[in-house]
Amino acid sequence: MARQTRGFLDRIAHRSTMRRWRAAAAAAPVAELPELRRLRGRARKLRHLLDELLHVADHRLALPLIGSEAIAAPHDSDWSWRPEAWRGPLPEPGAAAVDSGAQLGHEVTLFHDCRISELTLRQLRNAREADLAPFGLRMDVFRFDGSYLSLAVDLPGAAIEGLTRSHLLRVECAVEMECPLEIFARLNVKSGPNTEKLVRELPLKSGERHVDFDLAYSKLNEKRIDKAWLDLIFEGPQMNQVVLRDLTFSRRLRAEI
């Protein structure tokens, strides 16, 4: 009730203010010069505050909405998902000199075998017109004395619920980088004591943003699926900055022939 009353009073005050400035603008051509000078000073102060408000509002309203579920998934998908690191703000947005096994949120883990870590990993706010994801991940790699570097993303239970060898699982990734490098996506599906692994290279040079994993080429035991995760593997990452603007997953049944 108090909120409704406050909103009602705010509307009355706004209308009153608009009437006063409308009357001042109408009277400006014939107003006395001292009065006109006073009104001009007030108007300039008001315009400065309004310009600040509009600048911040235009910037924030142009950004992708936090928590957005907008995903460019195939129309026949029966499941789609964006991990939390690309969906909403994390309690700890990043770290420097990141150790192997360090987590960013609950779903993303960084792995490497460097003796001395010169890696940083940080969540950033997306602001491009083309961005669907509210957030992205930026990884800076300086000197790199290891043999591998990967980001592991744990898939939720919904990803494997009802999963069969008739499914295609799509990974779509929007990537920016300072220097060219190869990125491989490895899908891991654990079923019983075995883990099926399917590897695809992200087609960064072709302009495509996605890879499809066809589970028909796996030996997946559909009745014993325990968990699934994706490894993004970076080849030759030294002295580079990689920004993962978006990462989404979807699955669909293969078309029957």
C-alpha positions as CSV (number, residue, x, y, z in Angstrom):
1,M,0.0,0.0,0.0
2,A,2.9,2.4,0.9
3,R,4.5,1.7,-2.5
4,Q,1.3,2.5,-4.4
5,T,0.9,5.7,-2.4
6,R,4.5,6.7,-3.1
7,G,4.0,6.0,-6.8
8,F,0.9,8.0,-6.9
9,L,2.6,11.0,-5.2
10,D,5.6,10.7,-7.6
11,R,3.3,10.9,-10.6
12,I,1.6,14.0,-9.1
13,A,5.0,15.7,-8.4
14,H,6.2,14.8,-12.0
15,R,3.1,16.3,-13.6
16,S,3.5,19.5,-11.5
17,T,7.2,19.8,-12.5
18,M,6.3,19.3,-16.1
19,R,3.6,22.0,-16.0
20,R,6.0,24.5,-14.4
21,W,8.7,24.0,-17.0
22,R,6.2,24.0,-19.8
23,A,4.9,27.4,-18.6
24,A,8.5,28.7,-18.2
25,A,9.3,27.7,-21.8
26,A,6.2,29.4,-23.1
27,A,6.9,32.6,-21.2
28,A,10.6,32.7,-22.1
29,P,10.2,35.0,-25.2
30,V,8.7,37.8,-23.0
31,A,10.3,37.1,-19.6
32,E,12.3,39.8,-17.9
33,L,16.0,39.3,-18.4
34,P,16.9,38.7,-14.7
35,E,14.2,36.1,-14.5
36,L,15.2,34.5,-17.8
37,R,18.8,34.3,-16.5
38,R,17.7,32.6,-13.3
39,L,15.6,30.1,-15.2
40,R,18.4,29.4,-17.6
41,G,20.8,28.5,-14.7
42,R,18.2,26.1,-13.2
43,A,17.5,24.6,-16.6
44,R,21.2,23.9,-17.2
45,K,21.6,22.2,-13.8
46,L,18.5,20.1,-14.5
47,R,19.8,19.2,-18.0
48,H,23.1,18.1,-16.6
49,L,21.4,15.7,-14.2
50,L,19.0,14.4,-17.0
51,D,21.9,13.8,-19.4
52,E,23.7,11.8,-16.7
53,L,20.6,9.7,-16.1
54,L,20.0,9.2,-19.8
55,H,23.6,8.1,-20.4
56,V,23.5,5.5,-17.7
57,A,20.0,4.3,-18.6
58,D,20.8,4.0,-22.3
59,H,23.9,2.0,-21.5
60,R,22.2,-0.4,-19.0
61,L,19.1,-0.9,-21.1
62,A,21.2,-1.7,-24.2
63,L,23.0,-4.6,-22.3
64,P,21.7,-8.1,-22.5
65,L,19.3,-8.7,-19.6
66,I,20.8,-10.5,-16.7
67,G,19.4,-14.0,-16.4
68,S,18.4,-14.0,-20.1
69,E,17.5,-17.4,-21.4
70,A,17.6,-16.3,-25.0
71,I,19.5,-19.0,-26.9
72,A,19.8,-19.5,-30.6
73,A,19.0,-23.2,-30.5
74,P,17.6,-25.3,-33.3
75,H,13.8,-25.1,-33.4
76,D,13.4,-28.8,-32.7
77,S,15.6,-28.9,-29.6
78,D,14.2,-30.7,-26.6
79,W,16.7,-29.0,-24.2
80,S,18.8,-25.9,-24.2
81,W,21.0,-24.3,-21.5
82,R,23.5,-21.5,-20.8
83,P,25.9,-22.0,-17.9
84,E,25.7,-19.6,-14.9
85,A,29.0,-17.9,-15.7
86,W,27.4,-16.5,-18.9
87,R,24.0,-16.0,-17.4
88,G,24.4,-14.0,-14.2
89,P,27.0,-12.3,-11.9
90,L,29.2,-14.6,-9.9
91,P,30.1,-13.9,-6.3
92,E,33.8,-14.0,-7.2
93,P,34.1,-12.6,-10.7
94,G,37.7,-13.8,-11.3
95,A,41.2,-14.5,-10.1
96,A,44.9,-14.1,-11.2
97,A,47.7,-16.7,-11.1
98,V,44.9,-19.3,-11.3
99,D,45.9,-22.7,-10.0
100,S,44.8,-25.9,-11.8
101,G,41.4,-27.1,-10.5
102,A,40.3,-23.6,-9.6
103,Q,36.6,-23.0,-10.1
104,L,34.7,-20.0,-11.4
105,G,31.2,-20.4,-10.0
106,H,29.8,-23.9,-9.6
107,E,30.1,-25.2,-13.2
108,V,33.4,-23.9,-14.7
109,T,36.8,-25.3,-13.7
110,L,40.2,-24.4,-15.2
111,F,42.8,-27.1,-15.7
112,H,46.5,-26.8,-16.7
113,D,49.9,-28.3,-15.8
114,C,52.0,-25.1,-15.6
115,R,54.7,-25.0,-13.0
116,I,54.2,-21.2,-12.6
117,S,50.7,-19.9,-13.4
118,E,50.5,-16.7,-15.4
119,L,46.8,-17.1,-16.2
120,T,43.9,-14.8,-15.3
121,L,40.3,-15.7,-15.6
122,R,37.5,-13.1,-15.2
123,Q,33.8,-12.7,-15.8
124,L,32.9,-9.5,-17.8
125,R,29.7,-7.8,-18.7
126,N,28.8,-8.1,-22.4
127,A,27.8,-4.9,-24.1
128,R,27.8,-5.6,-27.9
129,E,24.6,-5.3,-29.9
130,A,25.1,-8.9,-31.1
131,D,25.4,-10.4,-27.6
132,L,22.6,-12.6,-26.3
133,A,24.5,-13.6,-23.1
134,P,24.6,-11.0,-20.3
135,F,28.2,-12.0,-19.3
136,G,31.3,-13.5,-20.9
137,L,34.6,-15.0,-19.6
138,R,38.0,-13.4,-20.4
139,M,41.1,-15.5,-20.1
140,D,44.5,-13.8,-20.3
141,V,47.5,-16.1,-20.8
142,F,51.0,-14.7,-20.5
143,R,54.1,-17.0,-20.3
144,F,52.8,-20.6,-20.6
145,D,55.2,-23.5,-19.6
146,G,52.6,-26.3,-19.6
147,S,51.4,-28.8,-22.1
148,Y,47.6,-28.3,-21.8
149,L,45.1,-25.7,-20.9
150,S,41.3,-26.4,-20.7
151,L,38.1,-25.1,-19.3
152,A,35.7,-27.8,-18.0
153,V,32.0,-27.1,-17.9
154,D,29.7,-29.4,-16.0
155,L,26.4,-30.1,-17.6
156,P,23.2,-30.2,-15.5
157,G,21.1,-33.3,-14.8
158,A,18.5,-32.1,-17.4
159,A,21.2,-32.6,-20.1
160,I,21.4,-36.3,-19.6
161,E,17.8,-37.0,-18.6
162,G,16.4,-39.1,-21.5
163,L,19.6,-38.8,-23.4
164,T,20.0,-41.5,-26.1
165,R,22.3,-42.4,-29.0
166,S,19.7,-40.9,-31.3
167,H,20.5,-37.4,-30.0
168,L,22.7,-34.7,-31.4
169,L,24.2,-32.3,-28.9
170,R,25.1,-28.9,-30.1
171,V,27.7,-26.6,-28.5
172,E,27.6,-22.9,-29.6
173,C,30.4,-20.6,-28.7
174,A,31.1,-17.0,-29.5
175,V,34.9,-16.4,-29.2
176,E,37.2,-13.4,-29.6
177,M,41.0,-13.7,-29.4
178,E,44.1,-11.5,-29.8
179,C,46.0,-14.1,-31.8
180,P,44.8,-17.1,-33.8
181,L,44.7,-20.4,-31.9
182,E,43.0,-23.7,-32.1
183,I,40.2,-24.6,-29.7
184,F,38.8,-28.1,-29.4
185,A,35.6,-29.1,-27.7
186,R,35.5,-32.5,-26.1
187,L,32.2,-33.9,-24.9
188,N,32.5,-36.4,-22.0
189,V,29.6,-38.7,-21.1
190,K,30.1,-41.1,-18.1
191,S,28.0,-44.2,-18.2
192,G,28.8,-46.8,-15.6
193,P,32.6,-47.4,-15.4
194,N,33.1,-46.0,-18.9
195,T,33.4,-42.4,-20.2
196,E,32.6,-41.8,-23.9
197,K,34.6,-38.9,-25.4
198,L,33.8,-37.1,-28.6
199,V,36.1,-34.4,-29.9
200,R,35.4,-31.6,-32.4
201,E,37.5,-28.6,-33.4
202,L,35.6,-25.3,-33.2
203,P,35.4,-23.9,-36.7
204,L,36.5,-20.4,-35.8
205,K,38.0,-19.7,-39.3
206,S,34.8,-20.6,-41.2
207,G,32.5,-18.1,-39.4
208,E,30.5,-20.9,-37.8
209,R,29.9,-20.7,-34.1
210,H,28.8,-24.3,-33.3
211,V,29.7,-28.0,-33.4
212,D,27.4,-30.9,-33.2
213,F,28.2,-34.1,-31.4
214,D,26.4,-37.1,-32.9
215,L,26.0,-39.7,-30.1
216,A,25.3,-42.4,-32.7
217,Y,29.1,-42.6,-33.1
218,S,29.6,-43.4,-29.4
219,K,29.2,-46.6,-27.4
220,L,27.0,-44.9,-24.9
221,N,25.1,-47.1,-22.4
222,E,21.8,-45.2,-22.4
223,K,20.7,-46.9,-19.2
224,R,23.7,-46.0,-17.0
225,I,24.4,-42.4,-17.8
226,D,25.8,-40.7,-14.7
227,K,27.1,-37.3,-15.7
228,A,28.3,-35.2,-18.7
229,W,30.7,-32.3,-19.1
230,L,32.5,-30.4,-21.8
231,D,36.2,-29.6,-22.1
232,L,37.3,-26.6,-24.1
233,I,40.9,-27.3,-24.9
234,F,43.2,-24.4,-26.0
235,E,46.2,-25.2,-28.2
236,G,49.2,-22.9,-28.0
237,P,47.6,-20.3,-25.7
238,Q,50.6,-18.3,-24.7
239,M,50.6,-14.5,-24.9
240,N,47.0,-14.3,-25.8
241,Q,43.7,-13.0,-24.6
242,V,40.6,-15.2,-25.2
243,V,37.1,-13.9,-24.6
244,L,34.3,-16.4,-24.6
245,R,31.3,-14.1,-25.2
246,D,28.8,-16.8,-25.0
247,L,28.5,-20.6,-24.5
248,T,25.3,-22.5,-25.0
249,F,24.2,-26.1,-25.2
250,S,21.2,-27.7,-26.9
251,R,20.2,-31.2,-28.0
252,R,17.7,-32.6,-30.5
253,L,16.8,-36.0,-31.9
254,R,18.4,-37.0,-35.2
255,A,16.0,-36.9,-38.1
256,E,14.8,-40.4,-39.1
257,I,15.7,-41.4,-42.6
